[in-house]
Amino acid sequence: MTAAPFPATLAPVKRISLLRRYFRRPIGILALIVFAIVVLAAVFAPWLAPYDPNHVDFALTHAEPGNGHLLGGDSAGRDILSRLLYGARTTLYGGVITCVTGVVLGVPAGVAAGYFGGATDRICSWISDALQSVPGMIVLLVVAAGTGQDFTVLMIALGVFLSPGYYRITRARALTVRREPYIDAARVAGVGTLRILRTHLLRAVYAPVIVQTALTAGLAIGMQAGLQFLGIGSASTPSWGQTMNDGFLNMLTYPLILLWPSIALGVTIAALAFIGSTLADLVSVRAEQPTRRARARVREALAAPASLPSGVASGGHEHAAADCALRIENLRVGYATDKGVKEVVRGVSLDAAPGEVLGIVGESGSGKTQTVFSVLDLLPPGGTAVADGIWVGGREVGNAAERAKLLGREIGYVPQEPMTNLDPCYPIGHQLVEPLRRVHGLDKAAAKKRAREVLVRVGLTDPDRVMASYPHQISGGMAQRVLIAGAVAGRPSLLVADEPTTALDVTVQAEVLELLRELQAEYGMALVIVTHNFGVVADICDRVAVMKDGCIVETGPVERIFRAPESPYTAELISASLDDTEGRDELDEAWERRGLAHAAGEEAGR
C-alpha cells in the first residue's frame, strides 16, 4: 500500500505523546502557566522579593499597599509580598515532600499487591484501609508536638496518610495488567519477577500516578496551609498559612492581610486541580479523535485520482444498482500519517445480488475488513471512507446517517470475535430482546418470543437457559450462534459476516457455515462473508472477490476462480488453502454436493 503525496495543508493525525495532547487543552495550558508562575516565583524569591521576609519595620505595621510595598505590611511590620514569595518556597517544598513520600510508599505497594495477590494483597490493603480510617489531622498535630514542629517530618507524615490514594490506583491497574498475555509470555520466557514489575507493571501505572500526583499536591498544599494556620511551624519561616493566620486575627481591622495569601493559595490549588483533571481526561482517551477539518482534508486527498498497480482492478459489477442487495462504487479508505495519507482501500467496486453469497477473500491487511466496515460505519478513529456511491436494497445510501437507519433492519452483522461482542454485564436474552424493542418497535412479549424462535432456529436446543445465561456461561460456538441469531432476528435483506469462524474449532466452523448457508437460503438474504480462507469460500460462496493491497485483483464465480484463476496472487491463496491434490478432490465433491442440493431445491419449488 502506497502513500499519496502529502498535502501541505494536511496536518498528520497520529498517536502523539501525553504532553503534546495536553497542550491542545486551553484550560490545561492556562492552569500550567499559572502553576509555572508560582514555581518561578518560589525559585527566584531571593531575587524577586524587595525586602527580607523577616525584616521588621514598625512603620509598616498594617500599612496600605504603596510606598515601595506593593501589597502593604502585616501586623508585625513585615513586607507581605516578600513573605508571600518566600512562602511559595515553603509551600512547594512541603508539596514535593508529601508527593514523593506518597509515591515511594503507595506505588510499589500497589504494584506488588496487584501482581502477587494473596497474602500480599490482603496485608497491604489492610494497612491502606487502616491509614484511611485514622483521623489524619489529629495524628499530624501529635507528630508536630512530638517532633518539635519539624516541618519536613510533618510533611513526610502527611505523605504517609495520602499514600493510600496511590496504592488504590496502582493496585487496580496492576490487577488488570497482570492478566495480560504479554505478562505470561515474559514469565514463560524466564524474565524475573523484579524485571517484570519494573518494565511492565510500573510502566503501565505511570500515567494514573501522574494524575494522582497533581491532585495530591493540591491536597497537600491545602492541608499544610491548614496546619500552619493553626500555628504549626516556626514563626521565622514565612508561609502562606501563617500569613493567613495573621490576617484572620486582624480580619476586622485590616482584612487585606488575609486576602493576599488566600488568593495565592486558592489560585495554586485550583491550577493543580485543573492540571490533574485535564491529565485524567487525557489518560482516559485511548485514541486521538481527528477533527472535522482533518477529516475534510483527508477526503480531499482521497478524492484525487490514484493509479492502481499493474495486475489489479477496481472490481466490477454484474448487476444494475436497482437489482443489488449491496453495491459499492469506487470506495477509497484512508488514514493520515506523518508521511501522507495511507490508502488501505483503493477504488474498490463490487456488488451482491439478493440471495447471493459473495466472498471477499485476502490475506491480513488486504483491506477486506476495511471495505465492509466502511459500509457499516465501523472504521476505527482516524479512518475516512469516500465512495462514488453505496446502494443497499437498490436504494442509494451514500450518507452515513442514511445507512445508520438501515442497521438492524435491512443490514445484519455477524462480528469476528463472539465472546468480546457480547456485553458481560447483561444476560443473553436482554441483548437479543432490547434491539427488537428499540429498533423494530416490538413489545416485550413479542420481542422475547422472536428472540426465542431465532435461538431455536440457529440450533440452540435450550433457548430459555441460554437467554437467562450471561456470555461467560456459554461456549464460543454457542456465542457465535447467539450473534447470528441477533443478526437475523430483524430479518435483514443483507447479512455481513466478518471472519465468522476464525475463533472456532474446525467442527464448530463447519456447523456455523452450514447454519449461515441455511439461513441465507431460508430468508433469501444476500450474504457477504469476509474471510482469509479459500476453504470457506469454496464451501459457501457463489461468487468471490479477491483483494490484495486494498484493491480487487480478481472477481468471478467460485468454480471458475478455483479451476482457472487469472491472477497469480489468487493461485497462491488457493494453494495455501489446499494441502495437496486430495484436498482439491474433496473440493470437487463439495461442489457436486452443492449442485445436487440446488437441484433438489429447484425440484421442490416446482
C-alpha positions in Angstrom: 0.0 0.0 0.0 1.4 3.3 -1.0 1.1 6.8 0.4 -0.4 9.6 -1.6 1.5 12.9 -1.8 1.2 14.7 1.5 -0.7 18.0 1.1 1.0 21.0 2.6 -2.2 21.9 4.5 -2.8 18.5 5.9 -1.7 18.0 9.5 -0.9 14.4 10.2 -3.2 12.6 12.6 -1.0 10.2 14.6 -0.6 8.9 18.1 1.1 11.7 20.0 2.5 12.0 23.4 0.6 12.8 26.5 2.4 16.2 26.8 1.6 17.2 23.2 -2.1 16.3 23.7 -2.1 18.3 26.9 -1.0 21.4 25.1 -4.2 21.1 23.0 -6.3 21.8 26.0 -6.7 25.6 26.7 -7.8 25.2 30.3 -4.8 22.8 30.9 -2.4 25.3 29.3 -3.8 28.2 31.5 -3.5 26.1 34.6 0.0 25.0 33.8 1.0 28.7 33.1 -0.4 29.8 36.5 1.4 27.0 38.3 4.7 27.7 36.4 4.4 31.3 37.6 4.1 30.1 41.2 7.1 27.8 40.8 9.2 30.5 39.2 8.2 32.9 42.0 9.4 30.4 44.6 12.6 29.6 42.8 13.6 33.2 42.2 12.2 34.5 45.5 15.6 35.8 46.8 15.9 38.0 43.7 12.2 39.0 43.3 11.5 39.8 46.9 12.1 43.5 47.6 12.8 43.0 51.3 14.0 40.4 53.7 10.8 38.4 54.6 11.6 38.6 58.4 12.7 42.3 58.4 10.5 44.2 60.9 9.7 47.9 60.3 7.1 49.1 62.8 6.2 51.9 60.5 5.0 49.2 58.1 2.5 47.7 60.5 -0.9 47.4 58.8 0.4 49.6 56.1 -1.7 50.1 53.0 -0.3 49.0 49.6 2.1 51.6 48.2 5.3 53.5 49.1 7.5 50.7 47.8 5.4 47.9 49.4 3.2 46.5 46.7 0.9 44.6 49.0 1.5 46.5 52.2 2.7 45.3 55.6 1.4 42.7 58.1 0.7 43.1 61.8 4.3 42.7 62.7 5.6 45.3 60.2 6.9 42.8 57.6 6.5 43.2 53.8 3.6 41.0 52.7 4.9 40.5 49.1 8.3 39.3 50.3 6.7 36.9 52.7 4.4 35.5 50.0 7.3 34.9 47.6 9.3 33.1 50.2 6.2 31.4 51.5 5.8 29.9 48.0 9.1 28.1 48.5 7.8 26.6 51.8 4.5 25.6 50.3 6.0 23.9 47.2 8.7 22.2 49.3 6.1 20.7 51.5 4.0 19.6 48.5 7.1 17.9 46.9 8.0 16.0 50.2 4.4 14.9 50.6 4.0 13.6 47.0 7.4 11.9 47.0 6.5 10.1 50.2 3.1 9.0 48.8 4.7 7.7 45.6 7.5 5.8 47.4 5.1 4.1 49.7 2.0 3.7 47.7 3.1 2.8 44.2 5.4 -0.2 45.0 2.9 -1.5 47.5 0.0 -1.2 45.0 2.0 -2.8 42.2 3.1 -5.7 44.4 -0.4 -6.2 45.9 -2.0 -6.2 42.4 0.6 -8.5 40.9 1.2 -11.1 43.6 -2.3 -11.0 45.2 -3.0 -13.4 48.1 -1.4 -12.5 51.4 0.5 -9.6 50.0 -2.7 -8.0 48.7 -4.6 -8.6 51.9 -1.8 -7.2 54.2 -1.2 -4.1 52.0 -5.0 -3.5 51.6 -5.4 -3.8 55.4 -2.7 -1.2 56.0 -4.2 1.1 53.4 -7.7 0.8 55.0 -6.2 1.4 58.4 -4.5 4.6 57.3 -7.7 5.9 55.8 -9.7 5.2 58.9 -7.3 7.2 61.2 -8.2 10.9 61.7 -5.1 12.3 59.9 -5.2 15.9 61.2 -5.2 14.8 64.8 -2.3 12.5 64.2 -0.4 15.3 62.4 -0.9 17.6 65.4 0.5 14.8 67.6 3.5 14.4 65.3 4.1 18.1 65.3 4.1 18.2 69.1 6.4 15.2 69.3 9.0 16.4 66.8 9.2 20.0 67.9 7.2 21.1 64.9 9.7 19.8 62.4 8.2 20.8 59.0 9.9 18.1 56.9 8.9 15.3 59.3 5.4 16.7 59.3 5.2 16.6 55.5 6.5 13.1 55.5 3.8 12.1 57.9 1.2 13.8 55.7 2.6 11.8 52.7 2.1 8.6 54.6 -1.6 9.4 55.1 -2.0 10.3 51.4 -0.2 7.2 50.1 -3.4 5.1 50.1 -4.5 7.2 47.1 -1.5 6.0 45.1 -1.9 2.5 46.4 -5.5 2.1 45.2 -4.9 3.3 41.7 -1.7 1.3 41.2 -3.3 -1.8 42.6 -6.3 -1.6 40.4 -4.1 -1.1 37.3 -1.8 -3.9 38.3 -4.7 -6.3 38.8 -5.7 -5.6 35.2 -2.3 -5.7 33.6 -1.2 -8.9 35.3 -3.8 -10.8 33.3 -2.5 -9.6 30.0 -0.9 -12.3 27.8 2.4 -10.4 27.4 2.9 -10.8 31.2 2.5 -14.5 30.9 4.8 -14.6 27.9 7.5 -12.7 29.8 7.2 -15.1 32.7 7.4 -18.1 30.5 10.4 -16.6 28.7 12.3 -16.6 32.0 12.1 -12.9 32.8 12.5 -12.4 36.5 9.7 -11.1 38.7 11.5 -7.8 39.6 12.2 -7.1 36.0 8.5 -7.7 35.1 7.4 -5.4 37.9 9.9 -2.7 36.8 9.5 -2.9 33.0 5.8 -3.9 32.6 3.8 -3.1 35.7 5.5 0.3 36.6 5.3 1.5 33.0 1.6 0.6 33.0 0.8 2.7 36.1 2.9 5.9 35.4 0.0 7.8 33.7 -2.5 7.5 36.5 0.3 8.2 39.0 1.0 11.5 37.3 -2.7 12.4 37.5 -2.8 11.4 41.2 0.3 13.4 41.9 -1.3 16.6 40.6 -4.3 16.1 42.7 -2.3 15.0 45.8 -0.1 18.1 45.5 -3.1 20.4 45.7 -4.5 18.5 48.7 -1.1 18.5 50.4 -0.7 22.3 49.9 -4.2 22.9 51.4 -3.5 20.7 54.4 -0.1 22.1 55.2 -1.6 25.6 55.0 -4.3 24.5 57.4 -1.6 23.2 59.8 0.3 26.5 59.6 -2.9 28.4 60.1 -3.2 26.5 63.4 0.2 27.7 64.4 2.3 24.7 63.5 5.7 25.6 62.3 8.4 28.2 63.0 7.4 31.8 63.1 10.7 32.8 61.4 9.8 30.6 58.3 7.4 32.5 56.0 4.5 30.6 54.8 1.1 31.2 53.4 -0.7 29.5 56.2 0.9 31.7 58.9 0.1 34.8 56.8 -3.5 33.7 56.7 -3.5 33.2 60.5 -2.2 36.7 60.9 -4.9 38.0 58.6 -7.6 36.1 60.4 -6.6 37.6 63.7 -6.7 41.1 62.2 -9.6 40.5 59.8 -11.8 43.2 61.3 -9.1 45.9 61.4 -7.0 45.0 58.3 -8.6 42.3 56.1 -6.0 42.7 53.3 -3.5 40.6 55.2 -5.9 37.6 54.8 -6.8 38.4 51.2 -3.4 38.1 49.6 -2.4 34.6 50.9 -5.9 33.3 50.3 -5.7 34.3 46.7 -2.2 32.7 46.3 -3.3 29.5 48.0 -6.6 29.3 46.1 -5.1 30.0 42.7 -2.3 27.4 43.2 -4.7 24.7 44.4 -7.1 25.5 41.5 -4.3 25.3 39.0 -3.2 21.9 40.3 -6.8 20.7 40.2 -7.3 21.7 36.6 -3.9 20.1 35.7 -5.0 16.9 37.3 -8.4 16.8 35.8 -7.0 17.6 32.3 -4.4 14.8 32.7 -7.1 12.4 33.9 -9.2 13.3 30.9 -6.3 12.7 28.5 -5.3 9.4 30.1 -8.8 8.0 29.7 -8.7 8.7 26.0 -7.2 5.8 24.1 -7.2 7.3 20.6 -7.0 10.8 19.4 -10.1 11.7 17.5 -9.5 13.6 14.3 -11.0 17.0 13.9 -13.7 17.7 11.3 -11.2 19.8 9.4 -8.7 17.0 9.3 -11.3 14.6 8.0 -12.2 17.0 5.3 -8.6 17.3 4.2 -8.2 13.5 4.1 -11.3 13.4 1.9 -9.7 15.9 -0.4 -6.6 13.7 -0.6 -8.7 10.6 -1.3 -10.7 12.4 -4.0 -7.6 12.8 -6.1 -7.3 10.3 -8.9 -5.0 7.4 -7.9 -3.3 5.0 -10.3 -3.7 1.3 -9.5 -0.8 -1.0 -9.6 -0.4 -3.2 -12.7 -2.3 -6.5 -12.5 -5.1 -5.2 -10.3 -8.5 -3.8 -11.0 -11.1 -1.8 -9.1 -13.6 -4.7 -9.3 -16.6 -4.9 -11.4 -20.4 -5.1 -11.4 -22.6 -7.9 -12.6 -25.9 -6.3 -11.7 -27.6 -3.0 -12.0 -27.7 -0.9 -8.9 -31.5 -1.3 -8.6 -31.1 -5.1 -8.6 -28.4 -5.2 -5.9 -28.7 -6.0 -2.3 -25.4 -4.3 -1.9 -23.4 -2.2 -4.4 -20.2 -0.3 -3.8 -18.8 2.1 -6.4 -15.1 3.3 -6.3 -14.6 3.0 -2.5 -11.4 4.6 -1.0 -10.5 4.4 2.6 -7.5 6.3 4.1 -5.7 7.2 7.3 -3.5 10.3 7.8 0.1 9.6 8.8 3.2 11.7 9.2 4.2 10.7 5.7 0.9 11.3 4.0 -2.5 9.7 3.5 -2.2 6.0 3.8 -4.9 4.4 1.5 -5.9 1.0 2.7 -8.7 0.6 0.2 -8.2 2.0 -3.3 -11.0 2.2 -5.8 -13.0 -0.9 -4.8 -16.2 -1.7 -6.6 -18.3 -4.7 -6.0 -21.9 -5.9 -5.7 -24.1 -8.7 -4.3 -27.5 -9.7 -5.7 -30.4 -10.7 -3.5 -30.0 -14.4 -2.4 -26.3 -14.4 -3.5 -23.3 -15.3 -1.3 -20.4 -13.1 -2.0 -17.0 -13.9 -0.5 -14.3 -11.2 0.0 -11.1 -13.0 0.5 -7.5 -11.9 1.0 -4.6 -12.1 3.4 -4.4 -10.0 6.5 -4.0 -6.3 5.7 -5.6 -6.7 2.2 -8.4 -4.2 3.1 -11.3 -6.6 3.0 -12.5 -5.8 6.6 -12.0 -2.1 6.0 -14.2 -2.4 2.9 -17.2 -3.8 4.8 -16.5 -1.6 7.8 -17.0 1.4 5.6 -20.5 0.2 4.7 -21.2 -0.5 8.4 -19.6 2.8 9.6 -17.3 0.8 11.9 -14.0 2.3 10.8 -11.5 3.0 13.6 -10.9 6.6 14.7 -9.0 8.4 12.0 -10.4 6.3 9.2 -12.1 8.1 6.4 -14.1 6.5 3.6 -15.0 8.1 0.3 -17.1 6.4 -2.4 -18.8 7.4 -5.6 -21.9 5.6 -4.3 -23.2 2.9 -2.0 -26.5 1.2 -2.6 -28.4 -1.2 -0.2 -31.5 -2.9 -1.4 -31.4 -0.9 -4.6 -31.5 2.4 -2.7 -28.5 4.8 -2.7 -27.3 5.4 0.9 -24.0 7.2 0.4 -24.6 9.2 3.5 -23.6 7.5 6.8 -26.7 8.8 8.5 -28.9 7.1 5.9 -27.0 3.8 6.3 -27.4 4.0 10.1 -31.2 3.9 9.7 -30.8 0.5 7.9 -28.6 -1.1 10.6 -30.6 -3.8 12.4 -33.4 -3.6 9.8 -32.0 -4.1 6.2 -28.4 -4.8 7.3 -27.4 -7.5 9.8 -23.8 -8.0 11.0 -22.0 -11.1 12.5 -18.7 -10.0 14.0 -15.5 -11.9 14.2 -15.0 -12.4 18.0 -18.1 -13.9 19.6 -17.2 -13.5 23.2 -15.9 -9.9 23.0 -19.0 -8.7 21.1 -21.4 -9.7 23.9 -21.8 -7.4 26.9 -20.7 -9.4 30.0 -23.0 -7.2 32.2 -26.3 -8.4 30.7 -27.8 -11.8 30.1 -28.2 -13.1 26.5 -31.9 -12.6 26.5 -31.7 -8.9 27.3 -29.1 -8.4 24.5 -31.4 -10.0 21.9 -34.7 -8.5 23.1 -33.5 -4.9 23.5 -32.7 -4.3 19.8 -36.0 -5.9 18.7 -37.9 -3.5 21.0 -35.9 -0.3 20.2 -35.3 -0.9 16.5 -38.4 -2.8 15.4 -40.9 -1.4 18.0 -42.0 -4.8 19.3 -43.4 -5.1 22.8 -41.5 -7.1 25.4 -43.5 -10.3 25.0 -43.3 -10.3 21.2 -39.6 -9.4 21.2 -38.9 -12.2 23.7 -40.9 -14.7 21.6 -39.0 -13.8 18.4 -35.6 -14.0 20.3 -36.5 -17.4 21.5 -37.6 -18.5 18.0 -34.3 -17.4 16.4 -32.3 -19.1 19.1 -34.1 -22.4 18.3 -33.6 -21.7 14.6 -29.8 -21.4 14.9 -29.7 -24.7 16.6 -29.8 -24.0 20.4 -32.0 -26.6 21.9 -32.4 -25.0 25.3 -33.3 -21.3 24.4 -34.7 -20.5 27.8 -31.5 -21.4 29.6 -29.4 -19.6 27.0 -31.5 -16.4 27.3 -31.0 -16.5 31.1 -27.3 -17.0 30.8 -24.5 -14.5 30.8 -21.9 -14.6 28.0 -19.3 -16.2 30.2 -21.7 -19.1 30.9 -21.8 -20.3 27.3 -19.2 -21.7 24.9 -17.7 -19.9 22.0 -19.7 -21.8 19.4 -22.9 -21.0 21.3 -21.9 -17.3 21.5 -21.4 -17.3 17.7 -24.8 -18.8 17.2 -26.3 -16.1 19.5 -24.7 -13.4 17.4 -26.0 -14.9 14.3 -29.5 -15.1 15.9 -29.2 -11.4 16.8 -28.2 -10.5 13.3 -31.1 -12.3 11.6 -33.7 -11.6 14.2 -34.6 -8.4 12.3 -34.9 -10.4 9.1 -32.4 -8.2 7.1 -32.0 -8.3 3.3 -28.2 -8.1 3.6 -26.1 -10.0 6.1 -22.4 -9.2 6.6 -20.2 -11.7 8.3 -16.7 -10.8 9.2 -14.5 -13.9 9.7 -17.4 -15.6 11.5 -15.4 -18.9 12.0 -11.9 -17.6 12.9 -12.2 -18.1 16.7 -13.9 -21.5 16.5 -12.6 -25.1 16.2 -12.9 -27.0 12.9 -16.1 -28.9 13.8 -17.9 -25.8 15.0 -16.7 -23.9 12.0 -18.4 -26.4 9.7 -21.6 -26.1 11.7 -21.6 -22.3 11.6 -21.0 -22.2 7.9 -23.8 -24.7 7.3 -26.1 -22.6 9.5 -25.2 -19.4 7.6 -26.0 -21.2 4.3 -29.3 -22.4 5.5 -30.4 -19.1 6.9 -29.3 -17.3 3.8 -31.4 -19.6 1.6 -34.3 -19.6 4.0 -34.6 -15.8 4.3 -33.4 -15.0 0.8 -30.7 -12.7 2.1 -27.6 -11.6 0.3 -24.7 -12.8 2.4 -21.3 -11.0 2.2 -18.7 -13.1 4.0 -15.2 -11.8 4.7 -12.5 -14.4 5.1 -8.9 -15.2 4.5 -9.7 -18.9 4.0 -10.5 -20.1 0.5 -11.9 -23.3 2.0 -14.7 -21.2 3.5 -15.2 -19.6 0.1 -15.5 -23.0 -1.6 -17.9 -24.2 1.0 -20.4 -21.4 1.0 -19.9 -18.7 -1.6 -21.4 -18.3 -5.1 -19.0 -15.6 -6.2 -15.7 -14.3 -4.8 -13.7 -11.0 -4.9 -10.0 -11.4 -4.2 -8.3 -8.5 -2.6 -4.7 -7.5 -2.2 -3.1 -4.2 -1.0 -6.5 -2.5 -0.9 -7.5 -3.5 -4.4 -9.6 -6.2 -6.1 -7.2 -8.4 -8.2 -9.9 -10.8 -9.4 -13.6 -11.4 -9.2 -15.9 -14.1 -10.6 -17.8 -17.3 -9.9 -16.2 -19.6 -7.3 -15.8 -22.6 -9.5 -14.1 -20.6 -12.3 -11.8 -18.9 -9.8 -10.8 -22.3 -8.3 -10.4 -24.1 -11.6 -8.7 -21.3 -13.7 -7.5 -18.3 -11.5 -6.4 -15.4 -13.7 -4.2 -13.7 -11.0 -1.0 -15.4 -9.7 -2.0 -14.0 -6.2 -5.3 -15.9 -6.4 -3.5 -19.1 -7.3 -1.1 -18.6 -4.3 -4.1 -18.2 -1.9 -5.8 -21.3 -3.3 -2.5 -23.3 -3.0 -2.2 -22.1 0.6 -5.7 -23.3 1.4 -5.2 -26.8 -0.2 -2.6 -29.0 1.3 -2.5 -31.4 -1.7 -4.4 -32.8 -4.7 -6.6 -34.8 -2.4 -7.9 -31.6 -0.9 -8.8 -30.5 -4.4 -10.7 -33.8 -5.0 -12.6 -33.1 -1.8 -13.4 -29.7 -3.1 -14.8 -31.2 -6.3 -17.0 -33.4 -4.2 -18.2 -30.4 -2.2 -19.2 -28.7 -5.4 -21.1 -31.8 -6.6 -23.0 -31.9 -3.3 -23.9 -28.2 -3.7 -25.1 -28.9 -7.2 -27.3 -31.7 -6.1 -28.7 -29.5 -3.2 -29.5 -26.7 -5.6 -31.2 -29.2 -8.0 -33.2 -30.7 -5.2 -34.3 -27.2 -4.1 -35.5 -26.3 -7.5 -37.4 -29.6 -7.9 -39.1 -29.0 -4.5 -40.0 -25.5 -5.7 -41.7 -26.8 -8.8 
